[in-house]
Amino acid sequence: MTRKTSDSEQGFEQFIRKMTQFDLQPVMAIEVEAYEFPWTTGIMSDCLRVGYHCFVYEVNCEVRGYVIYSTVLDEVHLLNLCIDPQYQGKGYGCSLLKWLMKHTQENGSKTLYLEVRASNHAAIHLYESMGFNELGIRHNYYPAKNGKEDAQIFACELAWC
């Protein structure tokens, strides 16, 4: 599935398409740059192998981000949404999240769940601005320099977002 979007203000051609094994190198370059505790190539490859929904976000033929999610019945669990750090703050994360919400709703999903590091204020702001509500905390969920960090759990009813 390739879906073209356009950003007429900046003149960019944007595509969201299924991730393939050939995308692992640019995806991993973004993952390593973006996260202090990145997923491994093995984890990314396993996501493709086991059938998680994996998509890349291209702008002018360059992978700028990706999204990985799973579905169970009418629920979506966002596993990873990442934009290359050099392009963060330019609206790409918002565009990719909007696409994900619309795409999963069109495919019959009702609710989108996610966890986010409690310290990731930019992501929390994005999710709240898109209609997500905090459901609770998963204590000691993420690895951190000095032990573990809590995750905030968010959900959005897709019909209302």
Secondary structure, DSSP 8 states (H G I E B T S, - for coil): -EEEEEETTTTEEEEEEE--GGGHHHHHHHHHHH-SS---HHHHHHHHHTT-EEEEEEETTEEEEEEEEEEETTEEEEEEEEE-GGGTTSSHHHHHHHHHHHHHHHTT--EEEEEEETT-HHHHHHHHHTT-EEEEEEEEEEEETTEEEEEEEEEEETTT-
